[in-house]
């Protein structure tokens, strides 16, 4: 058995912002690590947004430190201190190697890396974990190359699917990591066509887990004909498709109410679409809500519908957390076969899959579940069973902690 498996580990999570209302998976993961005895520090590269906090944030033990390199000369002073000749040499190597990537923010990321390295050494941080293979992962890689601790990455969706992703830089980040997590089998298949063999060898699939005790159905009576969608108001969530499908149902004379939970850059466009289809009396835009409110809505709704699509820039969902949460609440879900969604819905055995961008099929699926409560309940029970098998946050956390421990042991 790994000798570090039960001893305290000192891990830093390097994130763009923390906490974020839409990134419950990060908060849940950190809380699960703390429950296993891992010492966590959070290093945030930007101030957090003014938005509600999830109630479980109050349980967080980790300190949160904002990286201040953009407003300070301190990171650069390190390079010229008498005992830091090796650091200066490594810094020069990083600059020379990274020039070829033509990254527009390399100078700022190097400053952040110097500050994170100093913080990690001062706090005896033994490993750094970055969520998303974007700038935070670049900083973690630079910290390692400047003599700091090893690092790992969790790759999600926009960071590997967008048309702007640089496969060469992505391969470099992955192959120099202790390991790189990605959150579904579909992501692994996608990465097989992008990465060098050495980079692909670092990739490990680990599903995002949730707190199954928190998301549990307690037999609450569900509303009649209540369609729920929980997700940021962005293109890839498929709100346009859902609105148009609801308009078809309204035109057929069906009675229903829909609630959209979330905020995002597409809010104005979504409001305009609702107005154009004259659905203002049928759809409530609830805004961003904390998890207590989300659970209450999931307990009452008849079904969840999130007809995800691939955006114009290639961005898409990989493993939407809210679909997992709905399944844990035995709320039957309708979605599309985009990326890892079939893995959540059991390829149709624990939810309904409709073709991407198919308004009539989405409308038929909604009508089918509204008309067949017995089938809806059966799908909800199957979804809960699948969540218990694949998306238990305690199991995911234990696996990740073992990987952290192995990295620390190797050094």
MORAZI-V10966 format. One line per field, one symbol per residue. ss: DSSP state (a for helix, b for strand, c for the rest). phi: phi as a letter, one per 30 degrees, with the letter a starting at -180 (. if undefined). psi: psi as a letter, one per 20 degrees, with the letter a starting at -180 (. if undefined). Layout:
ss = ???
phi = ???
psi = ???
//
This chain:
ss = cccccccccbbbbbbccccccccaaaaaaaaaaaacccbbbbbbccccccccccaaaaacccbbbbccaaaccaaaaaaaccccaaaaaaaaaaaaaaaaaccccaaaaaaaaaaaaaaaaaccccbbbbbcccaaaaaaaaaaaccccbbbbbbccaaaacccccaaaaaaaaacccbbbbccaaaaaaaaccccaaaaccbbbccccbcccccccccccccccbbbbbccccaaacaaaaaaaaaaaaacccccbbbbbcccccaaaaaaaaaaccccccbbbbbcccaaaaaaaaaaccbbbcccccccccccccccaaaaaaaaccccbbbbccccaaaacaaacccbbbccccaaaaaaaaaaaaacaaaaaaaaaaaaaaaaaacbaaaaaaaaaaaaaaaaaac
phi = .edcdccdccccccbdbadbedcdddddddddddddjddcccccdbddddbdcdedddddcddbcddcddcbdeedeedcdeccddddddddddddddeddhddbeddddddddddedddddchdcacbccidbddddddddeddcjdddbbbcccbedbcddddcdddddddddcddabdbcadddedddecccdeddddddbdbddcbddddcbdcidddddhcccbbledbeddideddddddddddddjdcabbbcckbldcedddedddddchcedccccdidbddddddddddcddacbbdebcddcjdadcbedddddddddicdbcabddhceeddchhjdblccbddicdddddddddddddbeddeddddddddeddddcbddddddddddddeddddddi
psi = qpiihjrpqoppooqgqprphilhhggggghhghhjjpppppopiqqqqnrqqqhihiiphqqopppjhijqighhhhhjqhjkhhggghghgggghihiikpikgghhgggggggggggghjlpiqppppplbhhhgggghggijjarrrrqopefhiihqiipohghggggghiqhqpqqjrhhgghghhjhqqhhghiipppoqprrohhgnppkjppqqplopqpoqqmrgiikhgggghghhggghijqprqqpoprrrijgghgghggghjljhihppoiapqrhghghhghhhqhrponmqrprhjiqrqgnphhhgggghjkoqqparlpdjghhgjkkiikrppqqpkngghgghgghghhimhggghghgghggghghhhkohhggggghhghggggghh.
//
